[in-house]
Amino acid sequence: TDHPDTDQNRNPRAIIKPYSSFAPQHLKPQGLQGHATHGSPSAASSTFHENGHMQVGCSTVTPGSFPVVNRPTNKCLHVLEGLFFLTNSDGSARRCVAGDTVCLPKNWSGNWDVIETAKTLWVDVKL
């Protein structure tokens, strides 16, 4: 697929983003998380690679709780900052902190409980 980081000869180039590019002023506000069950969690995000099948970016979400029902994509994220809990639909929960890697499969349902503003580097795959 066409992408600005792929030249006319279809020779892809590495995309390098310094950590400073994930500073709050470089993230686009996404607004409040819908259906919040506690607090007013809001998100901001920046996508730096997209090819029609996959997106890669960085997001932040502020403290609060919100459900996710039947994720439409597979999403893997690496926690850069913050503290949150993910609760699966079966009630099992995991604490997530900087350094953790999380995979949320397509159709995952559960709840996010963000305790400290979380910043994640993510890959979203539409398969």
Number of C-alpha atoms within 10 A of each C-alpha: 8 11 13 11 14 13 11 10 6 11 8 12 10 7 8 7 10 7 9 9 12 19 13 15 10 13 18 14 16 14 12 17 18 12 12 17 15 12 14 18 23 18 20 19 20 19 15 12 15 18 11 11 10 15 16 18 19 24 24 26 25 22 21 21 21 20 19 16 11 12 14 14 16 17 20 18 20 19 23 19 18 20 18 24 16 20 17 17 14 8 9 9 14 11 12 19 18 15 12 13 15 16 14 17 16 16 13 18 16 20 20 20 22 23 15 15 17 21 26 24 20 20 20 21 18 13 9
